[in-house]
Amino acid sequence: MARISPLVVLPPMIFASLGALFLWGMGRDDPDALPSTMVGRPAPVVPGTTLDGKTQLTDAMLREPGVKLVNFWASWCPPCRAEHPTLTELSRQLPVYGVDLKDPEGNALAFLEQDGDPFHAIATDPKGRTAIEWGVTAPPETFIIDGEGKVLFRFAGPMVREDYTHRFLPELEKALAEQE
């Protein structure tokens, strides 16, 4: 009786395992979604600094009644510039708060002066420590916060086109409906 070497069986077993892993990955609900550990938890503390002449974002503001947004942005970030009109429109409907991330103050103020300031209040995060606490991977990122200061949803990337209408807007509408 001939013996089969383990080295003959090992490659097909590895291939079958990888195939099963890839098949499982393709069957997930949204393979592009970046899960956030913050969803369902209280919003982390925001820095006690702001841009000159701007209203300081406070933790108390995040716990006021009603749905609100917290947007991590920077003047040096092209996707942040792309989503700026969306933020401006949203700020007419609900409070939009900004956290300016790793941005020289002069550049941030010039950006807001040039393109308009959609933020009801702003905090600055010059070293990126707050972004880490919030789980921000890169700007822009926007969080939907409920009336108790709990994170309901995290949207990574610019809020533009179909991504905005198909992924972000339904979550915002759901949050607004639950607050009524």
C-alpha positions as CSV (number, residue, x, y, z in Angstrom):
1,M,0.0,0.0,0.0
2,A,1.4,3.4,-1.0
3,R,1.7,6.2,1.5
4,I,0.6,9.7,0.5
5,S,3.1,12.3,1.5
6,P,1.7,15.2,3.7
7,L,3.4,17.6,1.3
8,V,1.1,16.4,-1.5
9,V,-2.1,17.1,0.6
10,L,-1.0,20.4,2.1
11,P,-1.2,22.7,-1.0
12,P,-4.8,21.6,-1.9
13,M,-5.9,22.1,1.8
14,I,-4.4,25.6,1.9
15,F,-6.0,26.5,-1.4
16,A,-9.4,25.2,-0.2
17,S,-9.1,27.1,3.1
18,L,-8.3,30.4,1.2
19,G,-11.2,29.8,-1.1
20,A,-13.6,29.4,1.8
21,L,-12.2,32.5,3.4
22,F,-12.6,34.6,0.2
23,L,-16.1,33.2,-0.3
24,W,-17.1,34.2,3.2
25,G,-15.7,37.7,2.7
26,M,-17.7,38.2,-0.4
27,G,-20.9,37.3,1.3
28,R,-20.7,39.9,4.0
29,D,-23.4,42.6,4.1
30,D,-21.1,45.5,3.1
31,P,-17.5,44.5,2.4
32,D,-16.5,48.2,2.0
33,A,-17.9,49.2,5.4
34,L,-15.4,50.2,8.0
35,P,-16.8,49.1,11.4
36,S,-16.5,51.5,14.3
37,T,-16.1,50.5,17.9
38,M,-17.7,53.9,18.8
39,V,-21.2,53.1,17.6
40,G,-23.5,52.6,20.5
41,R,-21.1,54.3,22.9
42,P,-21.0,57.8,24.4
43,A,-19.1,60.3,22.2
44,P,-15.5,60.7,23.4
45,V,-14.3,64.0,24.9
46,V,-13.6,66.8,22.4
47,P,-10.6,69.1,22.8
48,G,-10.9,72.4,24.7
49,T,-9.4,74.4,21.9
50,T,-10.9,76.2,18.9
51,L,-10.0,78.5,16.0
52,D,-9.7,82.2,16.7
53,G,-13.1,83.9,16.6
54,K,-15.1,80.6,16.4
55,T,-17.4,79.1,19.0
56,Q,-15.8,76.4,21.1
57,L,-17.3,72.9,20.7
58,T,-17.9,71.4,24.2
59,D,-18.9,68.0,25.5
60,A,-22.1,69.5,26.8
61,M,-23.1,70.4,23.2
62,L,-22.8,66.8,22.2
63,R,-25.3,65.8,24.9
64,E,-27.9,68.4,24.1
65,P,-31.3,67.1,22.9
66,G,-31.6,66.3,19.2
67,V,-29.5,64.7,16.5
68,K,-26.3,66.4,15.6
69,L,-23.2,65.7,13.5
70,V,-19.5,65.8,14.3
71,N,-17.3,66.1,11.3
72,F,-13.5,65.6,11.4
73,W,-12.0,67.8,8.6
74,A,-8.9,69.7,7.5
75,S,-8.2,72.4,5.0
76,W,-5.4,70.3,3.4
77,C,-7.8,67.4,2.7
78,P,-9.3,67.4,-0.9
79,P,-12.2,65.1,0.0
80,C,-13.1,67.5,2.9
81,R,-13.4,70.3,0.3
82,A,-15.5,68.1,-1.9
83,E,-18.0,67.4,0.9
84,H,-18.1,71.0,2.1
85,P,-21.3,71.9,0.2
86,T,-23.1,68.9,1.7
87,L,-22.1,70.0,5.2
88,T,-23.3,73.5,4.5
89,E,-26.7,72.2,3.4
90,L,-26.9,69.8,6.4
91,S,-26.1,72.7,8.8
92,R,-29.4,74.4,7.8
93,Q,-31.2,71.3,9.2
94,L,-29.3,70.3,12.3
95,P,-26.2,71.2,14.3
96,V,-23.0,70.3,12.5
97,Y,-19.9,70.5,14.7
98,G,-16.4,70.4,13.4
99,V,-13.1,69.0,14.6
100,D,-10.2,70.6,12.7
101,L,-7.6,67.9,12.4
102,K,-3.8,68.6,12.2
103,D,-4.3,71.9,10.5
104,P,-2.4,75.2,10.9
105,E,-4.9,77.7,12.3
106,G,-4.4,80.2,9.4
107,N,-5.1,77.6,6.8
108,A,-8.2,76.4,8.5
109,L,-9.6,80.0,8.9
110,A,-8.8,80.8,5.3
111,F,-10.6,77.7,4.1
112,L,-13.7,78.6,6.2
113,E,-13.5,82.2,5.0
114,Q,-13.3,81.2,1.4
115,D,-15.8,78.4,1.3
116,G,-18.1,79.3,4.2
117,D,-18.4,78.0,7.7
118,P,-21.0,75.2,8.1
119,F,-20.0,74.5,11.7
120,H,-22.1,75.6,14.7
121,A,-19.0,75.1,16.9
122,I,-15.4,73.9,16.3
123,A,-12.7,72.1,18.3
124,T,-9.1,71.8,17.1
125,D,-7.1,68.6,17.2
126,P,-3.6,69.7,16.2
127,K,-1.8,66.5,17.1
128,G,-4.6,64.1,16.1
129,R,-5.0,62.6,19.6
130,T,-8.8,63.2,19.7
131,A,-9.2,61.6,16.2
132,I,-7.5,58.4,17.6
133,E,-10.0,58.4,20.6
134,W,-12.9,58.7,18.1
135,G,-11.4,55.9,15.9
136,V,-10.9,58.3,12.9
137,T,-8.8,56.7,10.3
138,A,-8.5,59.7,8.0
139,P,-10.5,62.9,7.3
140,P,-13.2,63.4,6.4
141,E,-15.2,61.3,8.8
142,T,-18.7,62.2,10.1
143,F,-20.5,60.9,13.2
144,I,-24.2,61.0,13.9
145,I,-24.8,61.7,17.6
146,D,-28.1,61.3,19.4
147,G,-29.7,63.6,22.0
148,E,-27.9,61.8,24.8
149,G,-24.4,62.1,23.2
150,K,-24.3,58.5,21.9
151,V,-22.7,57.7,18.6
152,L,-25.3,56.2,16.3
153,F,-23.3,56.0,13.0
154,R,-19.8,56.6,11.6
155,F,-19.4,57.6,8.0
156,A,-15.8,57.4,6.7
157,G,-15.0,59.4,3.6
158,P,-16.6,62.4,1.8
159,M,-20.3,62.8,1.9
160,V,-20.9,63.1,-1.9
161,R,-23.0,61.6,-4.6
162,E,-24.4,58.1,-4.3
163,D,-22.3,57.3,-1.3
164,Y,-24.0,60.1,0.6
165,T,-27.5,59.3,-0.6
166,H,-27.3,55.5,-0.3
167,R,-25.2,55.1,2.9
168,F,-25.3,58.3,5.0
169,L,-28.7,59.8,4.4
170,P,-30.7,56.7,5.3
171,E,-28.8,56.5,8.7
172,L,-29.4,60.2,9.3
173,E,-33.1,59.9,8.5
174,K,-33.4,56.8,10.8
175,A,-31.7,58.8,13.6
176,L,-34.0,61.8,13.1
177,A,-37.1,59.5,13.1
178,E,-36.1,57.8,16.3
179,Q,-35.6,61.2,18.1
180,E,-39.2,62.4,17.3
